[in-house]
Amino acid sequence: MLDIDSIFSSDGILSNHIKGYRARSQQLEMAQTIAATITKNQVLVAEAGTGTGKTFAYLVSALLAGGKVIISTGTKTLQDQLFNRDIPTVRAALKIPVTIALLKGRANYICHYHLERSLQDTQLSFVNRDEIQYLQKIERYANISNSGDKSGLNEVPETAAIWQHVTSTRDNCLGSECPSYKKCFVMEARKQALAADIVVVNHHLFFADVMLRDEGLSELLPACNTVIFDEAHQLPETASLFFGESISTGQLLDLVRDARVEAIHAAGDFVPLPEAIAAMEKAARDLRLTITEDNTRLSLSAINQHSDFNVALDKLLEQLLALVKQLESQSERSEGLENCRQRATNHLYLIQRWRSETEMRDHVRWIEVYHHALQLNATPLSIAEIFQKQMMTSPRAWIFTSATLSVKKDFSHYNNEMGLNTAQTACWDSPFDFSAQALLYVPIGLPEPHHKNYIDQVVQSALPVLRASRGRAFFLCTSLRAMQRIYELLQNSDDFSSFPLLLQGQGSRSYLLERFRKLDNAILVGSQSFWEGVDVRGEALSLVIIDKLPFAPPDDPVLSARIDKINNEGGNAFMQYQLPRAVINLKQGAGRLIRDETDRGVLMICDPRLTTKAYGRQIWQSLPPMKRTRDLAEVERFFCTD
């Protein structure tokens, strides 16, 4: 019988099967704790520092325990890594014949029905040479692929507009009424997931499907013995998104597109339908135009200052109701028209609910404005009770793990937010020698972040450090505006022509990371995309600069409402909510620096509040135990020995 202690020992099974494997006491302890949690069907919240080897710790424990396991990850990249590399490696080492399935959201799979519709439609809005070629490649791929997963077709960019025409959404899927139901790639992926011992999903899919019972994944959970959330620090944000309600003008325009195609195919002789579709399309576009701001979030009180917004929303409701009536009169003519009727009815219901103060009493109502779309959102003030109810449906083990869940090893903020107040908690420090490998530098003389020249002075402080490090840096920013300004200042600096400058958005994240590694002396300026889930080992990344402490903007509608709730109940929202969130985010950004036991580097945090505010001590004490300095000369000496 396999024994956890021997599996993780220096001459054990993993050591014999995995090149470069090293025994770590933290990994063994974590595996033992997870194994006990699974045996007793308990809940564990576990923080494991970088280099602990948490993935193998939970995989070995789960495989030894047997039964059905759902592993939910933060990103599709980590999903693919688990499915293609980590689980097969552990399975081969342990010689346990478990079956694995990878399940993604339906937008990742080609839909035969919508592909066929796109091939037949000569009036598609995306018709240009590239998109037509992409469509032909997708058609060929769909005929030979077993999975229909779009990640298997590298010749068509993931961002190509064509994908939204050849994949289905929760709204426009015809389900068992679809003429291509028997060969549906989504249904095949689900079938494999139901039969597998280990199913790898991501957080968005878990909450959209299991919690909201949308995609049929609800069949998986009752048969499941263990649920493991990796990168669990992302769950509060994801759960808030899916436990709330939202409806966007983008969804309405998707309905317009599909209804137009279905009307041509099945109701070409009925003139009132295209007229109703056109009127609703105009009303949806007009609603978006009432807000001049771009890429912003607005509270209900801020929205009410736009007097024409409510007028436009009334008009949209009127036109949507008219469209529902026309679709009702024609829905029997095709499955597609019936689907459009159901969607239009549901969209109408959601908009009417969003307007109702009584039905949304425990929610924050707000809107998010994108370049081309506007989304109405209703987010619960608290997700704890909702999530707790979902967990209590039947006995199983729940494991929540990440490198960043606590503040100075205190998990109360995370557990309160997720409703995990009775959970067992555990913390394992990184095995890396941070005091020898890394230096934390907080420059002297910077103003408070609200100062109008703050970003310019941050860059002035960063220039000598970037020179000393010879590039090889991530410059992580807390806002897109700061990111753009920092990039411009570095670009215009005479000293930096020899260091390649990369900016988030100039290509995909994977493309920019690949370039960064190859260049070996680059400076990558990024925002949220590069704060987490990024692994650059070796000398290519030797400096991480953070422009300021990552406090969420207090005027964010959801955050603002939650702050008011905590304060009104007699709590201290800053200490209980805002500070812990900032600490967890900062730990993620700082975690980009030391990824291996041979890495060396400097973490530069520019925000003076780290030393001037009483709470600053709590923040730096939550970071890995790096040597600390405020002396630029010491930073320069550190890089001289590099």
C-alpha positions in Angstrom: 0.0 0.0 0.0 1.3 3.5 -0.9 2.3 5.7 2.0 2.4 9.5 1.8 5.6 9.8 3.8 7.5 7.5 1.5 6.0 9.0 -1.6 7.5 12.5 -0.8 10.8 11.3 0.7 14.1 12.1 -0.9 14.4 8.6 -2.3 10.7 8.0 -2.7 8.4 7.5 -5.7 8.2 11.1 -6.8 12.0 11.5 -6.5 12.5 8.4 -8.7 10.0 9.4 -11.4 10.4 13.2 -11.6 13.7 14.8 -12.7 14.9 17.5 -10.3 12.4 16.6 -7.6 13.5 17.7 -4.1 11.9 16.6 -0.8 10.4 19.5 1.2 8.9 19.1 4.7 6.3 21.7 3.9 5.0 19.7 0.9 4.8 16.5 3.0 2.9 18.3 5.8 0.5 19.8 3.4 -0.2 16.5 1.7 -0.8 14.8 5.1 -3.2 17.6 6.2 -5.1 17.4 2.9 -5.3 13.6 3.1 -6.8 13.9 6.6 -9.3 16.5 5.4 -10.5 14.3 2.6 -10.9 11.3 4.9 -13.0 13.2 7.3 -15.0 15.2 4.7 -13.9 18.5 6.2 -13.1 22.0 5.0 -9.4 23.2 4.7 -8.1 26.7 3.9 -4.4 26.3 3.2 -1.8 28.9 2.3 1.3 27.5 0.7 4.2 29.8 -0.1 5.9 29.8 -3.5 8.0 26.7 -4.0 6.1 24.5 -1.5 4.9 22.2 -4.3 1.2 22.5 -3.4 0.0 21.0 -6.7 1.7 17.7 -6.1 0.7 17.8 -2.4 -3.0 18.0 -3.3 -2.8 15.7 -6.3 -1.1 12.8 -4.4 -3.6 13.1 -1.5 -6.6 13.2 -3.9 -5.4 10.2 -6.0 -4.6 8.1 -2.9 -8.0 8.8 -1.4 -9.9 7.7 -4.5 -13.4 8.7 -5.4 -14.4 11.5 -7.7 -12.5 14.8 -7.5 -13.2 18.2 -9.1 -10.2 20.5 -9.3 -11.0 24.1 -10.1 -8.2 26.5 -11.1 -7.8 30.2 -11.6 -7.1 30.2 -15.3 -7.4 28.1 -18.4 -3.6 28.1 -18.6 -3.3 26.4 -15.2 -6.2 24.0 -16.3 -4.2 22.9 -19.3 -1.0 22.5 -17.2 -2.8 20.3 -14.7 -4.5 18.2 -17.4 -1.6 17.8 -19.8 1.4 17.7 -17.4 0.9 17.6 -13.6 -1.9 14.9 -13.2 -0.4 12.5 -15.9 3.0 12.9 -14.1 1.6 12.0 -10.7 -0.6 9.3 -12.1 2.3 7.6 -13.8 4.5 7.9 -10.7 1.9 6.4 -8.3 0.7 3.9 -11.0 -3.0 4.6 -10.0 -5.2 4.1 -13.1 -7.4 7.2 -12.7 -9.2 8.8 -15.7 -9.0 12.5 -16.2 -11.3 14.9 -18.1 -10.8 18.6 -19.0 -14.0 20.7 -19.0 -14.1 24.3 -20.2 -16.9 26.7 -20.7 -19.0 26.2 -23.8 -17.5 29.3 -25.6 -14.3 27.2 -25.9 -16.0 24.5 -28.1 -17.1 24.8 -31.7 -20.9 24.6 -32.1 -22.0 22.6 -35.2 -25.3 24.4 -35.4 -23.8 28.0 -35.3 -21.0 27.0 -37.6 -23.5 25.7 -40.2 -25.6 28.9 -39.8 -22.4 31.0 -40.4 -21.4 29.0 -43.5 -24.9 29.6 -44.9 -25.1 33.3 -44.1 -23.8 35.6 -46.8 -24.6 38.8 -44.9 -22.4 38.3 -41.8 -21.0 41.5 -40.4 -17.5 40.0 -40.1 -17.1 39.3 -43.8 -13.6 40.2 -44.8 -10.8 38.1 -46.3 -9.2 37.0 -43.0 -12.5 36.1 -41.3 -13.6 34.0 -44.4 -10.3 32.1 -44.3 -10.7 31.6 -40.6 -14.2 30.3 -41.1 -13.0 27.7 -43.6 -10.2 26.6 -41.3 -12.7 26.2 -38.4 -15.0 24.1 -40.7 -12.1 21.8 -41.6 -11.0 21.5 -38.0 -14.5 20.7 -36.8 -14.7 17.8 -39.2 -11.5 16.1 -37.9 -11.3 17.2 -34.2 -12.4 14.9 -31.4 -12.8 17.6 -28.9 -13.8 20.7 -30.9 -11.7 22.8 -28.4 -10.7 26.0 -30.1 -7.3 25.9 -28.4 -6.4 23.1 -30.7 -6.6 25.4 -33.8 -3.6 27.7 -33.5 -4.1 29.1 -37.0 -7.1 31.1 -35.9 -6.3 33.7 -33.2 -8.2 33.4 -30.0 -9.4 37.0 -30.4 -10.7 36.6 -33.9 -14.3 37.9 -34.2 -15.4 34.7 -36.0 -15.3 32.7 -32.9 -18.4 34.3 -31.4 -20.3 33.2 -34.6 -19.3 29.6 -34.4 -19.5 28.9 -30.7 -22.6 28.8 -28.5 -23.5 30.8 -25.4 -25.7 29.8 -22.5 -28.3 32.1 -24.2 -28.3 30.7 -27.7 -27.6 27.0 -27.2 -30.6 25.0 -28.4 -29.9 22.1 -26.0 -31.6 18.8 -26.8 -33.7 20.6 -29.5 -30.6 21.2 -31.6 -30.4 19.2 -34.8 -26.6 18.6 -34.1 -27.2 17.5 -30.5 -25.9 14.0 -31.0 -22.5 15.2 -32.2 -22.2 18.2 -29.9 -18.7 18.8 -28.6 -19.9 20.4 -25.4 -22.1 17.3 -24.7 -19.2 15.0 -25.4 -16.9 16.9 -23.0 -19.6 16.7 -20.3 -20.1 13.0 -20.9 -16.3 12.4 -20.5 -16.4 14.5 -17.3 -19.2 12.5 -15.8 -17.3 9.3 -16.4 -13.9 10.5 -15.2 -12.3 10.2 -11.8 -10.7 13.6 -11.9 -12.3 16.6 -13.6 -10.4 19.8 -14.2 -12.5 23.0 -14.5 -11.8 26.7 -13.8 -13.5 28.9 -11.3 -15.7 30.7 -13.8 -17.1 27.4 -15.1 -17.5 26.0 -11.5 -19.6 28.9 -10.4 -21.5 29.4 -13.6 -22.3 25.7 -13.9 -22.3 24.0 -10.6 -23.6 26.8 -8.5 -26.1 28.3 -10.9 -27.1 24.9 -12.4 -26.7 26.4 -15.9 -24.6 24.0 -18.0 -25.5 20.5 -16.7 -22.4 20.3 -14.5 -24.7 20.0 -11.5 -24.7 16.3 -12.3 -21.0 16.2 -11.4 -21.2 17.6 -7.9 -23.5 15.0 -6.2 -21.1 12.2 -7.3 -18.0 14.1 -6.2 -16.1 13.3 -3.0 -13.6 16.1 -3.0 -13.5 19.7 -4.4 -10.1 21.4 -4.6 -9.8 25.1 -5.5 -6.3 26.1 -6.6 -5.6 29.9 -6.8 -8.5 30.1 -4.3 -7.7 33.8 -3.5 -9.7 34.6 -6.7 -12.9 33.0 -5.5 -14.5 36.0 -3.7 -14.4 38.1 -6.9 -15.6 35.2 -9.1 -18.4 34.2 -6.7 -19.6 37.8 -6.4 -19.9 37.9 -10.2 -21.9 34.7 -10.5 -24.1 35.0 -7.4 -25.2 38.4 -8.8 -27.2 39.2 -11.9 -26.2 41.0 -15.0 -27.5 41.9 -18.5 -25.6 43.8 -21.1 -26.3 45.6 -24.3 -23.8 43.2 -25.8 -26.2 40.3 -25.0 -29.1 42.2 -26.5 -27.1 42.8 -29.7 -26.2 39.1 -29.8 -29.9 38.3 -29.6 -30.5 40.8 -32.5 -27.9 39.0 -34.6 -29.3 35.6 -33.9 -32.9 36.6 -34.3 -32.1 38.3 -37.6 -30.5 35.1 -38.9 -33.4 32.9 -37.6 -36.0 35.3 -39.1 -34.4 35.0 -42.5 -34.3 31.2 -42.4 -37.7 30.5 -40.8 -39.9 33.6 -41.0 -38.8 35.5 -44.1 -42.5 36.3 -45.0 -43.2 38.0 -41.7 -42.3 41.7 -42.0 -43.1 42.9 -38.5 -40.3 40.7 -37.0 -37.3 42.3 -38.6 -38.9 45.7 -37.9 -39.1 44.8 -34.2 -35.6 43.5 -34.2 -34.2 46.7 -35.7 -36.1 48.9 -33.2 -34.8 46.9 -30.3 -31.2 47.1 -31.7 -31.5 50.9 -32.0 -32.8 51.2 -28.4 -29.9 49.0 -27.1 -27.3 51.1 -28.9 -29.0 54.4 -27.8 -28.8 53.2 -24.1 -25.0 52.7 -24.4 -24.6 56.2 -25.9 -26.2 57.9 -22.9 -23.0 57.4 -20.9 -20.0 59.2 -22.4 -17.4 57.7 -20.1 -15.5 54.6 -21.3 -14.2 51.6 -19.3 -15.7 52.7 -16.0 -18.1 51.6 -13.2 -20.9 53.8 -12.0 -23.1 53.6 -8.9 -26.8 53.9 -9.1 -26.7 57.5 -7.7 -24.1 58.4 -10.3 -26.2 56.9 -13.1 -29.3 58.9 -11.9 -27.3 62.1 -12.7 -27.5 61.0 -16.4 -31.2 62.0 -16.9 -31.3 60.6 -20.4 -30.2 57.1 -19.1 -33.5 56.3 -17.5 -35.5 57.6 -20.5 -33.4 55.4 -22.8 -33.8 52.4 -20.5 -37.6 52.9 -20.6 -37.5 52.9 -24.4 -35.4 49.7 -24.4 -37.9 48.0 -22.2 -40.7 49.1 -24.5 -39.0 47.8 -27.6 -37.8 44.6 -26.0 -41.4 43.8 -24.9 -42.6 44.5 -28.5 -39.9 42.1 -29.8 -41.0 39.4 -27.3 -44.6 39.6 -28.6 -43.5 39.3 -32.3 -41.2 36.3 -31.4 -44.1 34.7 -29.5 -46.2 34.8 -32.7 -43.5 33.1 -34.8 -41.6 30.9 -32.3 -43.3 27.6 -33.5 -41.7 28.0 -36.9 -38.2 26.9 -35.7 -36.1 25.8 -32.7 -34.0 28.9 -33.3 -36.9 31.3 -33.1 -38.2 29.6 -29.9 -34.7 30.0 -28.4 -34.7 33.8 -29.3 -38.2 34.1 -27.7 -36.9 32.5 -24.4 -33.8 34.8 -24.4 -35.8 38.0 -25.1 -38.2 37.1 -22.3 -35.3 36.4 -19.9 -33.5 39.6 -20.8 -36.8 41.6 -20.2 -37.2 39.9 -16.8 -33.6 40.7 -15.7 -33.9 44.4 -16.8 -37.2 44.8 -14.9 -35.7 43.1 -11.8 -32.6 45.4 -12.0 -35.0 48.4 -11.9 -36.9 47.1 -8.8 -35.5 48.3 -5.5 -37.6 45.8 -3.5 -36.3 42.7 -5.3 -32.7 43.9 -5.2 -32.6 45.0 -1.5 -29.6 42.9 -0.5 -27.7 43.8 -3.8 -25.7 46.7 -5.0 -27.0 47.9 -8.4 -24.4 49.5 -10.7 -23.4 49.6 -14.3 -20.1 48.9 -16.1 -19.4 50.8 -19.3 -17.2 49.2 -22.0 -16.1 50.7 -25.3 -19.1 49.2 -27.2 -21.3 47.9 -24.5 -23.0 48.8 -21.2 -23.8 46.2 -18.5 -26.4 46.4 -15.8 -25.2 44.6 -12.6 -26.7 43.6 -9.3 -24.1 42.2 -6.9 -24.9 40.7 -3.5 -23.5 42.7 -0.6 -22.2 39.4 0.9 -21.6 36.0 -0.7 -20.9 34.1 2.5 -24.4 32.7 3.2 -25.0 31.9 -0.5 -21.7 30.0 -0.8 -22.3 28.2 2.6 -25.6 26.9 1.4 -24.0 25.4 -1.7 -21.4 23.7 0.3 -23.9 22.1 2.7 -25.8 20.2 0.0 -24.0 16.8 0.8 -20.9 15.7 2.7 -17.6 16.0 0.9 -14.2 17.5 1.4 -13.5 21.1 0.3 -9.9 22.3 -0.1 -9.1 26.0 -0.7 -5.4 26.7 -1.5 -3.3 29.5 -2.7 0.0 31.3 -2.0 -2.0 34.3 -0.8 -5.0 33.8 1.6 -3.9 35.3 4.9 -2.7 38.5 6.5 0.2 37.7 8.8 -1.1 34.1 8.9 -4.6 35.3 9.9 -7.3 33.9 7.6 -10.3 35.7 9.2 -10.8 38.1 6.3 -10.9 35.3 3.6 -13.0 33.0 5.8 -15.5 35.6 6.6 -15.9 36.7 3.0 -16.4 33.1 1.8 -18.5 31.9 4.8 -15.8 29.4 5.9 -15.8 30.3 9.6 -15.6 26.7 10.8 -12.9 25.7 8.3 -9.5 24.3 9.5 -6.7 26.6 8.4 -3.0 25.9 7.8 0.0 27.9 6.5 3.3 26.7 5.1 6.0 29.1 4.4 8.0 29.0 1.2 11.2 26.9 1.4 13.2 29.6 -0.3 15.8 31.6 1.6 14.3 35.1 1.1 16.7 36.9 3.4 19.6 35.8 1.1 17.8 35.8 -2.2 15.8 39.0 -2.1 15.9 42.6 -1.0 12.8 44.8 -0.2 13.5 48.4 -1.1 11.2 51.3 -0.2 12.7 54.6 -1.6 13.0 57.7 0.6 11.4 61.1 -0.3 8.4 60.1 -2.4 5.1 62.1 -1.8 1.8 60.5 -0.9 0.1 58.7 -3.9 -2.6 61.3 -4.2 0.1 63.9 -5.1 -0.4 65.2 -8.7 3.2 64.3 -9.6 3.4 61.0 -7.8 3.8 58.8 -10.9 6.5 61.0 -12.4 8.4 60.9 -9.1 8.0 57.1 -8.9 9.7 56.8 -12.3 12.5 59.1 -11.2 13.1 56.9 -8.2 12.9 53.8 -10.3 15.4 54.9 -13.0 18.7 54.2 -11.0 17.3 50.9 -9.8 16.5 49.9 -13.4 20.0 50.9 -14.4 21.5 48.8 -11.6 19.4 45.8 -12.5 20.2 46.2 -16.2 16.5 46.1 -17.1 15.2 42.6 -16.3 12.2 44.1 -14.6 8.4 44.0 -14.2 7.0 47.4 -13.5 3.6 46.5 -12.0 0.9 49.2 -11.8 -2.3 49.5 -9.9 -4.2 51.3 -12.7 -4.1 51.3 -16.5 -3.7 55.1 -16.4 -0.5 54.8 -14.3 0.7 52.0 -16.5 0.4 54.2 -19.6 2.1 57.2 -18.0 5.0 55.1 -16.7 5.5 53.5 -20.1 5.6 57.0 -21.7 8.1 58.3 -19.2 10.4 55.4 -19.6 10.1 55.6 -23.4 11.2 59.2 -23.3 14.1 58.7 -20.9 17.4 59.0 -22.7 19.1 56.4 -20.5 16.8 53.6 -21.5 17.2 53.2 -25.3 19.3 50.0 -24.7 16.5 48.3 -22.7 13.6 46.9 -24.7 10.3 48.2 -23.3 7.2 46.0 -23.4 3.7 47.2 -22.6 0.7 45.1 -21.5 -1.7 45.1 -24.5 0.9 45.1 -27.2 0.2 41.4 -27.6 -1.2 38.4 -25.7 0.2 37.8 -22.2 1.9 34.6 -23.4 3.5 36.4 -26.3 4.8 39.2 -24.1 6.2 36.8 -21.6 8.0 34.8 -24.3 9.6 38.0 -25.6 10.5 39.1 -22.1 12.3 35.8 -21.4 14.2 35.8 -24.7 15.3 39.5 -24.6 16.9 38.9 -21.1 17.2 42.7 -20.4 13.6 43.9 -21.0 11.4 46.1 -18.9 7.7 45.0 -19.0 5.2 47.6 -17.8 1.9 45.9 -16.9 -1.2 46.1 -14.8 -3.6 43.4 -13.4 -2.7 40.8 -16.1 0.9 40.5 -14.7 0.2 40.6 -11.0 -0.5 36.9 -10.8 -0.3 33.6 -12.6 3.0 34.6 -14.2 6.1 32.5 -13.7 9.5 33.8 -15.0 12.4 31.9 -13.5 16.1 32.8 -13.6 17.9 36.1 -14.3 15.5 37.4 -16.9 13.3 38.8 -14.0 15.5 40.3 -11.3 13.5 43.3 -10.3 9.8 43.8 -9.5 8.7 47.5 -9.0 5.2 48.2 -7.6 3.9 51.7 -8.1 1.8 51.9 -5.0 -0.1 49.7 -2.5 -3.0 48.0 -4.4 -6.0 49.4 -2.5 -9.1 49.1 -4.6 -10.5 52.5 -5.5 -13.0 53.4 -2.8 -15.5 54.9 -5.3 -16.0 51.4 -6.9 -19.8 50.9 -6.5 -19.6 47.4 -4.9 -16.6 48.2 -2.6 -18.3 51.4 -1.5 -21.5 49.6 -0.6 -19.7 46.9 1.3 -17.7 49.5 3.2 -20.9 51.3 4.2 -22.5 48.0 5.3 -19.5 47.1 7.5 -19.2 50.6 9.0 -23.0 50.8 9.6 -22.9 47.5 11.5 -20.3 48.9 13.9 -17.2 47.4 12.2 -14.1 49.1 10.8 -14.2 48.5 7.0 -10.7 49.7 6.4 -9.1 47.2 8.8 -11.5 44.4 8.3 -11.9 44.6 4.5 -9.9 47.1 2.5 -6.5 46.4 4.2 -6.7 42.6 4.0 -7.6 42.7 0.4 -4.7 45.1 -0.4 -2.3 42.8 1.4 -3.5 39.7 -0.5 -3.1 41.5 -3.8 0.3 42.9 -2.9 1.5 39.4 -1.9 0.5 38.2 -5.4 2.4 41.0 -7.1 5.5 40.5 -4.9 5.3 36.7 -5.6 6.4 37.3 -9.2 10.0 37.9 -8.1 11.4 34.7 -6.5 10.1 31.7 -8.3 13.0 29.3 -7.8 15.6 28.5 -5.1 18.3 30.0 -7.3 16.5 33.2 -8.2 17.8 36.5 -6.8 16.1 39.9 -7.0 14.9 43.2 -5.6 11.2 44.1 -4.8 10.8 47.8 -4.9 7.5 49.1 -3.4 7.3 52.9 -4.1 4.4 53.8 -1.7 5.7 55.8 1.4 2.6 54.6 3.4 4.5 51.3 3.9 6.7 53.2 6.4 4.6 56.3 7.4 1.3 54.7 8.3 0.6 52.5 11.3 -0.9 49.8 9.1 2.3 49.7 7.0 4.0 47.3 9.4 1.1 44.8 9.1 1.6 44.9 5.3 5.4 44.3 5.1 5.1 41.7 7.9 2.8 39.7 5.6 5.4 39.7 2.8 8.1 37.0 2.6 11.0 37.6 5.1 13.2 39.6 2.7 16.1 41.8 3.9 14.8 45.4 4.0 16.5 48.6 3.0 15.8 52.3 2.2 19.3 52.8 0.8 19.7 53.0 -3.0 23.5 52.2 -2.6 22.6 48.9 -0.9 20.3 48.0 -3.9 23.2 48.8 -6.3 25.6 46.7 -4.3 23.0 43.8 -4.4 23.0 43.9 -8.2 26.8 44.2 -8.4 27.0 40.7 -6.8 24.4 39.4 -9.2 
